[in-house]
């Protein structure tokens, strides 16, 4: 079982670790700062540095609970000591983007009663789909205005690990269907933007909404009845 540092400290950029499994195109470490793809957030990229040089990590994924660092070539053996280093610039962009999506979903829920139906993100840009009957350019502008006001309030963002029974009883978490998480997940990791949003979530986020900066709504489009898409980009 790999110790997943990103789950508790999203700001750790590197860690000393030991290779514990070697596969054709991936290695497993005893601990890692790499975030494995999931919940709409892409897996981290970066490198594994050892006495033999440096191996690029092209992606990070999770298979049957195991974090796989996807690599190409290299000569890593079980027992090799490495420094695992993420591409921090890319990761930090993803942290800002992911936090922006939480704020967006909270604003749409609070002001327009619409739930999220799906979403995806890249470093610096994202899309999210909502159970909305209609959408327009004006609506996108209105949402962008409210969203940027909320982000500018510099709201703190917290990571909580709540006992399952506590999470299931929290009315703020019910809308995000926390009850559908598999029974064995306990405690449940929750990301809270103070006064705005609370969701069960495995991803990495920034410490405050001011760190997200301003967001632009770049497109609004219909993806069918009661399914409308909003695309956002970080402004800078
Ligand atoms: Zn999320």
py3Dmol code that shows the C-alpha trace and the ligand (Angstrom):
import py3Dmol

protein = """\
ATOM      1  CA  UNK A   1       0.000   0.000   0.000  1.00  0.00           C
ATOM      2  CA  UNK A   2       1.518   3.315  -1.104  1.00  0.00           C
ATOM      3  CA  UNK A   3       1.389   6.259   1.303  1.00  0.00           C
ATOM      4  CA  UNK A   4      -0.417   8.929  -0.749  1.00  0.00           C
ATOM      5  CA  UNK A   5       0.954  12.258   0.418  1.00  0.00           C
ATOM      6  CA  UNK A   6      -1.120  14.372  -2.015  1.00  0.00           C
ATOM      7  CA  UNK A   7      -4.272  13.347  -0.124  1.00  0.00           C
ATOM      8  CA  UNK A   8      -3.101  15.166   3.004  1.00  0.00           C
ATOM      9  CA  UNK A   9      -0.617  17.724   1.630  1.00  0.00           C
ATOM     10  CA  UNK A  10      -1.233  18.942  -1.916  1.00  0.00           C
ATOM     11  CA  UNK A  11       1.757  21.304  -1.694  1.00  0.00           C
ATOM     12  CA  UNK A  12       4.461  18.621  -1.315  1.00  0.00           C
ATOM     13  CA  UNK A  13       6.427  18.622  -4.589  1.00  0.00           C
ATOM     14  CA  UNK A  14       8.846  15.770  -3.906  1.00  0.00           C
ATOM     15  CA  UNK A  15       9.568  12.863  -1.581  1.00  0.00           C
ATOM     16  CA  UNK A  16      12.318  10.291  -1.025  1.00  0.00           C
ATOM     17  CA  UNK A  17      10.834   6.868  -1.757  1.00  0.00           C
ATOM     18  CA  UNK A  18      11.694   3.256  -2.514  1.00  0.00           C
ATOM     19  CA  UNK A  19      10.588   1.231  -5.545  1.00  0.00           C
ATOM     20  CA  UNK A  20       8.424  -1.670  -4.317  1.00  0.00           C
ATOM     21  CA  UNK A  21       7.051  -3.064  -7.629  1.00  0.00           C
ATOM     22  CA  UNK A  22       8.324  -2.919 -11.216  1.00  0.00           C
ATOM     23  CA  UNK A  23       5.988  -3.547 -14.159  1.00  0.00           C
ATOM     24  CA  UNK A  24       6.568  -3.244 -17.947  1.00  0.00           C
ATOM     25  CA  UNK A  25       5.675   0.424 -18.124  1.00  0.00           C
ATOM     26  CA  UNK A  26       5.087   1.421 -14.520  1.00  0.00           C
ATOM     27  CA  UNK A  27       6.549   1.332 -11.034  1.00  0.00           C
ATOM     28  CA  UNK A  28       5.001   1.383  -7.562  1.00  0.00           C
ATOM     29  CA  UNK A  29       6.639   3.313  -4.701  1.00  0.00           C
ATOM     30  CA  UNK A  30       6.269   2.920  -0.935  1.00  0.00           C
ATOM     31  CA  UNK A  31       5.204   6.573  -0.761  1.00  0.00           C
ATOM     32  CA  UNK A  32       4.474   9.213  -3.366  1.00  0.00           C
ATOM     33  CA  UNK A  33       3.513  12.818  -3.999  1.00  0.00           C
ATOM     34  CA  UNK A  34       2.046  11.919  -7.425  1.00  0.00           C
ATOM     35  CA  UNK A  35      -1.752  12.192  -7.720  1.00  0.00           C
ATOM     36  CA  UNK A  36      -3.332   9.303  -9.666  1.00  0.00           C
ATOM     37  CA  UNK A  37      -5.920  10.287 -12.285  1.00  0.00           C
ATOM     38  CA  UNK A  38      -9.440  10.324 -10.873  1.00  0.00           C
ATOM     39  CA  UNK A  39     -12.526  12.434 -10.172  1.00  0.00           C
ATOM     40  CA  UNK A  40     -11.989  14.371 -13.390  1.00  0.00           C
ATOM     41  CA  UNK A  41      -8.451  15.415 -12.400  1.00  0.00           C
ATOM     42  CA  UNK A  42      -5.604  14.184 -14.645  1.00  0.00           C
ATOM     43  CA  UNK A  43      -2.748  12.159 -13.139  1.00  0.00           C
ATOM     44  CA  UNK A  44       0.504  13.907 -12.282  1.00  0.00           C
ATOM     45  CA  UNK A  45       3.591  13.922 -14.470  1.00  0.00           C
ATOM     46  CA  UNK A  46       7.160  14.460 -13.316  1.00  0.00           C
ATOM     47  CA  UNK A  47      10.276  12.376 -12.727  1.00  0.00           C
ATOM     48  CA  UNK A  48      11.905   9.722 -10.572  1.00  0.00           C
ATOM     49  CA  UNK A  49      15.544  10.566  -9.821  1.00  0.00           C
ATOM     50  CA  UNK A  50      18.037   7.957  -8.661  1.00  0.00           C
ATOM     51  CA  UNK A  51      21.784   7.352  -8.708  1.00  0.00           C
ATOM     52  CA  UNK A  52      21.329   6.038 -12.276  1.00  0.00           C
ATOM     53  CA  UNK A  53      19.758   9.242 -13.567  1.00  0.00           C
ATOM     54  CA  UNK A  54      16.251  10.387 -14.189  1.00  0.00           C
ATOM     55  CA  UNK A  55      13.154   8.598 -15.497  1.00  0.00           C
ATOM     56  CA  UNK A  56      10.176  10.631 -16.734  1.00  0.00           C
ATOM     57  CA  UNK A  57       6.750   9.865 -15.257  1.00  0.00           C
ATOM     58  CA  UNK A  58       4.275  10.302 -18.136  1.00  0.00           C
ATOM     59  CA  UNK A  59       1.084   9.741 -16.131  1.00  0.00           C
ATOM     60  CA  UNK A  60      -0.119   8.427 -12.783  1.00  0.00           C
ATOM     61  CA  UNK A  61      -3.070   6.058 -12.512  1.00  0.00           C
ATOM     62  CA  UNK A  62      -4.662   3.830  -9.907  1.00  0.00           C
ATOM     63  CA  UNK A  63      -5.403   0.160 -10.605  1.00  0.00           C
ATOM     64  CA  UNK A  64      -7.108  -1.962  -7.935  1.00  0.00           C
ATOM     65  CA  UNK A  65      -6.032   0.520  -5.288  1.00  0.00           C
ATOM     66  CA  UNK A  66      -2.375   0.592  -6.424  1.00  0.00           C
ATOM     67  CA  UNK A  67      -0.770   3.871  -7.556  1.00  0.00           C
ATOM     68  CA  UNK A  68       1.133   3.253 -10.816  1.00  0.00           C
ATOM     69  CA  UNK A  69       3.762   5.740 -11.997  1.00  0.00           C
ATOM     70  CA  UNK A  70       3.716   5.264 -15.768  1.00  0.00           C
ATOM     71  CA  UNK A  71       7.274   5.421 -17.088  1.00  0.00           C
ATOM     72  CA  UNK A  72       9.188   4.746 -20.275  1.00  0.00           C
ATOM     73  CA  UNK A  73      12.528   2.972 -20.079  1.00  0.00           C
ATOM     74  CA  UNK A  74      14.882   3.473 -17.166  1.00  0.00           C
ATOM     75  CA  UNK A  75      16.540   0.871 -15.042  1.00  0.00           C
ATOM     76  CA  UNK A  76      14.597   0.959 -11.818  1.00  0.00           C
ATOM     77  CA  UNK A  77      14.719  -2.156  -9.665  1.00  0.00           C
ATOM     78  CA  UNK A  78      12.809  -3.188  -6.587  1.00  0.00           C
ATOM     79  CA  UNK A  79      14.606  -1.558  -3.659  1.00  0.00           C
ATOM     80  CA  UNK A  80      15.983   1.400  -5.673  1.00  0.00           C
ATOM     81  CA  UNK A  81      15.851   4.696  -3.763  1.00  0.00           C
ATOM     82  CA  UNK A  82      14.374   7.551  -5.791  1.00  0.00           C
ATOM     83  CA  UNK A  83      13.393  11.132  -5.357  1.00  0.00           C
ATOM     84  CA  UNK A  84       9.852  11.383  -6.737  1.00  0.00           C
ATOM     85  CA  UNK A  85       9.303  14.894  -8.118  1.00  0.00           C
ATOM     86  CA  UNK A  86       6.071  16.162  -9.668  1.00  0.00           C
ATOM     87  CA  UNK A  87       5.778  18.765 -12.422  1.00  0.00           C
ATOM     88  CA  UNK A  88       4.696  21.397  -9.920  1.00  0.00           C
ATOM     89  CA  UNK A  89       3.678  24.102 -12.382  1.00  0.00           C
ATOM     90  CA  UNK A  90       1.217  21.742 -14.057  1.00  0.00           C
ATOM     91  CA  UNK A  91      -0.057  20.354 -10.744  1.00  0.00           C
ATOM     92  CA  UNK A  92      -0.585  23.805  -9.246  1.00  0.00           C
ATOM     93  CA  UNK A  93      -2.595  24.812 -12.328  1.00  0.00           C
ATOM     94  CA  UNK A  94      -4.712  21.684 -11.816  1.00  0.00           C
ATOM     95  CA  UNK A  95      -5.202  22.540  -8.132  1.00  0.00           C
ATOM     96  CA  UNK A  96      -6.430  26.010  -9.070  1.00  0.00           C
ATOM     97  CA  UNK A  97      -8.645  24.605 -11.848  1.00  0.00           C
ATOM     98  CA  UNK A  98     -10.131  21.919  -9.580  1.00  0.00           C
ATOM     99  CA  UNK A  99     -10.914  24.422  -6.834  1.00  0.00           C
ATOM    100  CA  UNK A 100     -12.537  26.725  -9.421  1.00  0.00           C
ATOM    101  CA  UNK A 101     -14.832  23.859 -10.464  1.00  0.00           C
ATOM    102  CA  UNK A 102     -15.963  23.297  -6.885  1.00  0.00           C
ATOM    103  CA  UNK A 103     -16.775  26.996  -6.544  1.00  0.00           C
ATOM    104  CA  UNK A 104     -18.622  26.927  -9.901  1.00  0.00           C
ATOM    105  CA  UNK A 105     -20.731  23.917  -8.905  1.00  0.00           C
ATOM    106  CA  UNK A 106     -21.561  25.591  -5.574  1.00  0.00           C
ATOM    107  CA  UNK A 107     -22.673  28.842  -7.224  1.00  0.00           C
ATOM    108  CA  UNK A 108     -24.880  27.027  -9.765  1.00  0.00           C
ATOM    109  CA  UNK A 109     -26.435  24.929  -6.996  1.00  0.00           C
ATOM    110  CA  UNK A 110     -26.999  27.853  -4.617  1.00  0.00           C
ATOM    111  CA  UNK A 111     -28.295  30.378  -7.165  1.00  0.00           C
ATOM    112  CA  UNK A 112     -29.902  28.163  -9.832  1.00  0.00           C
ATOM    113  CA  UNK A 113     -30.780  24.885  -8.026  1.00  0.00           C
ATOM    114  CA  UNK A 114     -28.969  22.798 -10.630  1.00  0.00           C
ATOM    115  CA  UNK A 115     -26.849  19.751  -9.898  1.00  0.00           C
ATOM    116  CA  UNK A 116     -23.670  18.717 -11.676  1.00  0.00           C
ATOM    117  CA  UNK A 117     -24.015  15.875 -14.202  1.00  0.00           C
ATOM    118  CA  UNK A 118     -20.384  15.611 -15.267  1.00  0.00           C
ATOM    119  CA  UNK A 119     -17.106  17.411 -15.723  1.00  0.00           C
ATOM    120  CA  UNK A 120     -13.501  17.238 -16.752  1.00  0.00           C
ATOM    121  CA  UNK A 121     -10.389  19.360 -16.390  1.00  0.00           C
ATOM    122  CA  UNK A 122      -7.046  20.106 -17.998  1.00  0.00           C
ATOM    123  CA  UNK A 123      -4.368  22.335 -16.461  1.00  0.00           C
ATOM    124  CA  UNK A 124      -5.950  25.804 -16.611  1.00  0.00           C
ATOM    125  CA  UNK A 125      -9.239  24.907 -18.288  1.00  0.00           C
ATOM    126  CA  UNK A 126     -12.290  22.785 -17.560  1.00  0.00           C
ATOM    127  CA  UNK A 127     -15.850  21.976 -18.433  1.00  0.00           C
ATOM    128  CA  UNK A 128     -18.764  21.140 -16.206  1.00  0.00           C
ATOM    129  CA  UNK A 129     -22.261  19.941 -17.121  1.00  0.00           C
ATOM    130  CA  UNK A 130     -25.377  20.890 -15.160  1.00  0.00           C
ATOM    131  CA  UNK A 131     -29.019  19.809 -14.902  1.00  0.00           C
ATOM    132  CA  UNK A 132     -30.183  23.107 -16.397  1.00  0.00           C
ATOM    133  CA  UNK A 133     -33.134  23.476 -18.768  1.00  0.00           C
ATOM    134  CA  UNK A 134     -31.610  26.397 -20.676  1.00  0.00           C
ATOM    135  CA  UNK A 135     -28.333  28.218 -21.074  1.00  0.00           C
ATOM    136  CA  UNK A 136     -27.207  31.398 -22.829  1.00  0.00           C
ATOM    137  CA  UNK A 137     -24.232  33.702 -23.274  1.00  0.00           C
ATOM    138  CA  UNK A 138     -25.848  36.111 -20.787  1.00  0.00           C
ATOM    139  CA  UNK A 139     -26.232  33.313 -18.271  1.00  0.00           C
ATOM    140  CA  UNK A 140     -22.543  32.490 -18.664  1.00  0.00           C
ATOM    141  CA  UNK A 141     -21.659  36.130 -18.040  1.00  0.00           C
ATOM    142  CA  UNK A 142     -23.855  36.254 -14.941  1.00  0.00           C
ATOM    143  CA  UNK A 143     -22.319  33.059 -13.569  1.00  0.00           C
ATOM    144  CA  UNK A 144     -18.792  34.346 -14.232  1.00  0.00           C
ATOM    145  CA  UNK A 145     -19.588  37.523 -12.294  1.00  0.00           C
ATOM    146  CA  UNK A 146     -20.874  35.694  -9.231  1.00  0.00           C
ATOM    147  CA  UNK A 147     -18.127  33.084  -9.392  1.00  0.00           C
ATOM    148  CA  UNK A 148     -15.356  35.690  -9.500  1.00  0.00           C
ATOM    149  CA  UNK A 149     -16.924  37.576  -6.579  1.00  0.00           C
ATOM    150  CA  UNK A 150     -16.856  34.393  -4.502  1.00  0.00           C
ATOM    151  CA  UNK A 151     -13.269  33.553  -5.481  1.00  0.00           C
ATOM    152  CA  UNK A 152     -12.096  37.080  -4.653  1.00  0.00           C
ATOM    153  CA  UNK A 153     -13.439  36.681  -1.082  1.00  0.00           C
ATOM    154  CA  UNK A 154     -10.308  34.607  -0.334  1.00  0.00           C
ATOM    155  CA  UNK A 155     -12.307  31.799   1.288  1.00  0.00           C
ATOM    156  CA  UNK A 156     -10.140  29.161   2.993  1.00  0.00           C
ATOM    157  CA  UNK A 157     -10.217  25.646   1.552  1.00  0.00           C
ATOM    158  CA  UNK A 158      -9.992  22.735   4.019  1.00  0.00           C
ATOM    159  CA  UNK A 159      -9.349  19.010   3.707  1.00  0.00           C
ATOM    160  CA  UNK A 160     -11.318  16.935   6.236  1.00  0.00           C
ATOM    161  CA  UNK A 161     -11.399  13.221   6.908  1.00  0.00           C
ATOM    162  CA  UNK A 162     -14.875  12.565   8.320  1.00  0.00           C
ATOM    163  CA  UNK A 163     -16.099   9.301   9.835  1.00  0.00           C
ATOM    164  CA  UNK A 164     -18.513   7.811   7.299  1.00  0.00           C
ATOM    165  CA  UNK A 165     -21.544   8.153   9.590  1.00  0.00           C
ATOM    166  CA  UNK A 166     -20.785  11.846  10.157  1.00  0.00           C
ATOM    167  CA  UNK A 167     -20.423  12.504   6.400  1.00  0.00           C
ATOM    168  CA  UNK A 168     -23.664  10.655   5.586  1.00  0.00           C
ATOM    169  CA  UNK A 169     -25.560  12.781   8.133  1.00  0.00           C
ATOM    170  CA  UNK A 170     -24.230  16.109   6.809  1.00  0.00           C
ATOM    171  CA  UNK A 171     -27.001  17.833   4.802  1.00  0.00           C
ATOM    172  CA  UNK A 172     -24.411  19.775   2.798  1.00  0.00           C
ATOM    173  CA  UNK A 173     -22.911  16.527   1.547  1.00  0.00           C
ATOM    174  CA  UNK A 174     -26.167  14.826   0.588  1.00  0.00           C
ATOM    175  CA  UNK A 175     -26.488  16.715  -2.709  1.00  0.00           C
ATOM    176  CA  UNK A 176     -23.137  15.322  -3.834  1.00  0.00           C
ATOM    177  CA  UNK A 177     -24.470  11.786  -3.315  1.00  0.00           C
ATOM    178  CA  UNK A 178     -21.948  10.877  -0.631  1.00  0.00           C
ATOM    179  CA  UNK A 179     -24.167   7.858   0.176  1.00  0.00           C
ATOM    180  CA  UNK A 180     -23.205   6.295  -3.171  1.00  0.00           C
ATOM    181  CA  UNK A 181     -19.550   5.943  -2.148  1.00  0.00           C
ATOM    182  CA  UNK A 182     -18.615   2.284  -1.563  1.00  0.00           C
ATOM    183  CA  UNK A 183     -19.151   1.095   2.035  1.00  0.00           C
ATOM    184  CA  UNK A 184     -15.458   0.403   2.651  1.00  0.00           C
ATOM    185  CA  UNK A 185     -14.576   4.097   2.259  1.00  0.00           C
ATOM    186  CA  UNK A 186     -14.312   5.300   5.847  1.00  0.00           C
ATOM    187  CA  UNK A 187     -13.254   7.928   6.753  1.00  0.00           C
ATOM    188  CA  UNK A 188     -14.516   9.992   3.814  1.00  0.00           C
ATOM    189  CA  UNK A 189     -12.249  12.747   2.493  1.00  0.00           C
ATOM    190  CA  UNK A 190     -14.150  16.021   2.180  1.00  0.00           C
ATOM    191  CA  UNK A 191     -13.061  19.302   0.591  1.00  0.00           C
ATOM    192  CA  UNK A 192     -14.695  22.363   2.126  1.00  0.00           C
ATOM    193  CA  UNK A 193     -14.590  25.881   0.736  1.00  0.00           C
ATOM    194  CA  UNK A 194     -15.635  27.775   3.854  1.00  0.00           C
ATOM    195  CA  UNK A 195     -19.179  29.074   3.575  1.00  0.00           C
ATOM    196  CA  UNK A 196     -19.546  27.999  -0.066  1.00  0.00           C
ATOM    197  CA  UNK A 197     -19.053  24.317  -0.822  1.00  0.00           C
ATOM    198  CA  UNK A 198     -18.487  20.892   0.698  1.00  0.00           C
ATOM    199  CA  UNK A 199     -17.921  17.726  -1.328  1.00  0.00           C
ATOM    200  CA  UNK A 200     -16.499  14.265  -0.891  1.00  0.00           C
ATOM    201  CA  UNK A 201     -13.459  14.386  -3.149  1.00  0.00           C
ATOM    202  CA  UNK A 202     -10.114  12.724  -3.771  1.00  0.00           C
ATOM    203  CA  UNK A 203      -8.455  15.526  -5.730  1.00  0.00           C
ATOM    204  CA  UNK A 204      -5.916  18.234  -4.965  1.00  0.00           C
ATOM    205  CA  UNK A 205      -6.954  21.824  -4.280  1.00  0.00           C
ATOM    206  CA  UNK A 206      -5.391  25.172  -3.376  1.00  0.00           C
ATOM    207  CA  UNK A 207      -5.534  26.633   0.165  1.00  0.00           C
ATOM    208  CA  UNK A 208      -7.784  29.573  -0.597  1.00  0.00           C
ATOM    209  CA  UNK A 209     -10.031  30.803  -3.369  1.00  0.00           C
ATOM    210  CA  UNK A 210      -7.830  33.869  -3.911  1.00  0.00           C
ATOM    211  CA  UNK A 211      -5.086  31.495  -5.075  1.00  0.00           C
ATOM    212  CA  UNK A 212      -7.415  30.361  -7.891  1.00  0.00           C
ATOM    213  CA  UNK A 213      -7.438  33.910  -9.239  1.00  0.00           C
ATOM    214  CA  UNK A 214     -10.026  35.098 -11.763  1.00  0.00           C
ATOM    215  CA  UNK A 215     -11.933  32.743 -14.044  1.00  0.00           C
ATOM    216  CA  UNK A 216     -13.389  33.355 -17.518  1.00  0.00           C
ATOM    217  CA  UNK A 217     -16.457  31.539 -18.856  1.00  0.00           C
ATOM    218  CA  UNK A 218     -15.296  30.760 -22.404  1.00  0.00           C
ATOM    219  CA  UNK A 219     -18.354  28.881 -23.688  1.00  0.00           C
ATOM    220  CA  UNK A 220     -21.877  27.819 -22.824  1.00  0.00           C
ATOM    221  CA  UNK A 221     -23.523  25.035 -24.801  1.00  0.00           C
ATOM    222  CA  UNK A 222     -26.434  22.640 -24.733  1.00  0.00           C
ATOM    223  CA  UNK A 223     -25.636  18.951 -24.494  1.00  0.00           C
ATOM    224  CA  UNK A 224     -29.297  17.896 -24.507  1.00  0.00           C
ATOM    225  CA  UNK A 225     -32.390  18.313 -22.379  1.00  0.00           C
ATOM    226  CA  UNK A 226     -31.505  19.244 -18.797  1.00  0.00           C
ATOM    227  CA  UNK A 227     -27.822  18.968 -19.644  1.00  0.00           C
ATOM    228  CA  UNK A 228     -25.958  22.223 -20.244  1.00  0.00           C
ATOM    229  CA  UNK A 229     -22.228  22.727 -20.416  1.00  0.00           C
ATOM    230  CA  UNK A 230     -20.102  25.590 -19.083  1.00  0.00           C
ATOM    231  CA  UNK A 231     -16.458  25.883 -20.086  1.00  0.00           C
ATOM    232  CA  UNK A 232     -14.068  27.917 -17.963  1.00  0.00           C
ATOM    233  CA  UNK A 233     -10.458  29.010 -18.132  1.00  0.00           C
ATOM    234  CA  UNK A 234      -8.188  30.516 -15.497  1.00  0.00           C
ATOM    235  CA  UNK A 235      -7.616  34.154 -16.450  1.00  0.00           C
ATOM    236  CA  UNK A 236      -3.934  34.227 -15.556  1.00  0.00           C
TER     237      UNK A 236
END
"""
ligand_1 = """\
1
ZN
Zn -13.558 17.729 -7.136
"""
view = py3Dmol.view(width=600, height=400)
view.addModel(protein, "pdb")
view.setStyle({"model": 0}, {"cartoon": {"style": "trace"}})
view.addModel(ligand_1, "xyz")
view.setStyle({"model": 1}, {"stick": {}})
view.zoomTo()
view.show()
